[in-house]
């Protein structure tokens, strides 16, 4: 199914998440489910990265000020 055949909102959601992980592709039957699953995966990854960045920057800020 191409992006042109999708509902405009679903097509936009697909644009926003980028590519869908092959494991997610195999695990979910509809494109809407895949988009939501990938979005959740992206959020989890972003949260892990944010925590790591906070740890790195936080350590540096503490070293400089204290």
URLINCOR-V462726 format. One record per residue. N is the residue number from 1. RES is the residue in one letter. SS is DSSP state (hx for helix, st for strand, lp for the rest). PSI is psi as a letter, one per 40 degrees, with the letter a starting at -180 (none if undefined). NEAR is the number of other C-alpha atoms within 8 Angstrom. Layout:
# URLINCOR-V462726
N&RES&SS&PSI&NEAR / N&RES&SS&PSI&NEAR
This chain:
# URLINCOR-V462726
1&X&lp&h&4 / 2&X&lp&i&5 / 3&X&hx&d&6 / 4&X&hx&d&5 / 5&X&hx&e&6 / 6&X&lp&i&9 / 7&X&lp&h&6 / 8&X&hx&d&6 / 9&X&hx&d&6 / 10&X&hx&d&9 / 11&X&hx&d&11 / 12&X&hx&d&8 / 13&X&hx&d&9 / 14&X&hx&d&10 / 15&X&hx&d&7 / 16&X&hx&d&6 / 17&X&hx&e&11 / 18&X&lp&b&6 / 19&X&lp&i&5 / 20&X&lp&h&10 / 21&X&lp&h&7 / 22&X&hx&d&6 / 23&X&hx&d&6 / 24&X&hx&d&11 / 25&X&hx&d&10 / 26&X&hx&d&7 / 27&X&hx&d&6 / 28&X&lp&i&9 / 29&X&lp&d&8 / 30&X&lp&i&6 / 31&X&hx&d&7 / 32&X&hx&d&7 / 33&X&hx&d&9 / 34&X&hx&d&13 / 35&X&hx&d&12 / 36&X&hx&d&8 / 37&X&hx&d&9 / 38&X&hx&d&12 / 39&X&hx&d&9 / 40&X&hx&d&8 / 41&X&hx&d&8 / 42&X&hx&d&9 / 43&X&hx&d&8 / 44&X&hx&d&8 / 45&X&hx&d&8 / 46&X&hx&d&8 / 47&X&hx&d&8 / 48&X&hx&d&8 / 49&X&hx&d&8 / 50&X&hx&d&8 / 51&X&hx&d&8 / 52&X&hx&d&8 / 53&X&hx&d&8 / 54&X&hx&d&8 / 55&X&hx&d&8 / 56&X&hx&d&8 / 57&X&hx&d&8 / 58&X&hx&d&8 / 59&X&hx&d&8 / 60&X&hx&d&8 / 61&X&hx&d&8 / 62&X&hx&d&8 / 63&X&hx&d&7 / 64&X&hx&d&6 / 65&X&hx&d&5 / 66&X&lp&none&4
